[in-house]
Amino acid sequence: MSLRINDIAPNFQINTTHGEIDFHEWVGEGWAILFSHPKDFTPVCTTELGVLAKMSDDFKSRNCKIIGLSVDGIDDHNKWRSDIEEVSGAKLSYPLIADENLMVAKLYNMLPVKIDGNAAERTAVDNLTVRSVFLVGPDKRIKMSLTYPMSSGRNFNEILRVLDSCQLTANYKVATPANWKSGDDVIIIPAVNNDAAKELFPQGWTTVKPYLRTLPDPSK
């Protein structure tokens, strides 16, 4: 069965470039981005890991950890890390999971359970669907998931934007509109009627439609 929004993110214990981890313990009380790759030494993924290395402080400032996954071993990860740092000019400070036996890829429904074989025997094309992103909240539930084709590099500014939205809407009874970015106006959720909204948002709001009420970002 596919994982859905608000499902508990499956826990696992596995080796990484930062040592053995228990995923739920590693996430702790904050947020986490788990993003996966079909193979080490692949061109699109090299650029992605480098961009995320440059953006690591943006996620850290939002109390969000980053962890990568590829289906190769630690030795290959460390060799690949040198390439990534050379290409991007940024230090790779976050851990990379060594999912050699495809355990996490299967656990997160990136690959069919029936697929087997050590990752060393497999190509990036074999692992085509291992191009996923999961945003996990402090409650260890999945807040967002995305899967990309091999030929399309991921937009980590968009993932940062979704993180901002999820953190805002977790604390206030609001939603964020299309193309929203931090600081833009937000929407009062339909479950909050006008009487309740007066208590929550005494500064008032703009009624575009009875079901569409906007107001400035209440976190600012």
Beta strands, then each sheet from edge to edge (+ up, - down):
strand 1: 13-16
strand 2: 19-22
strand 3: 31-37
strand 4: 64-70
strand 5: 96-98
strand 6: 132-136
strand 7: 142-147
strand 8: 174-175
strand 9: 186-188
strand 10: 206-209
strand 11: 212-215
sheet 1: 1+ 2-
sheet 2: 5+ 4+ 3+ 6- 7+
sheet 3: 8+ 9- 11+ 10-
end
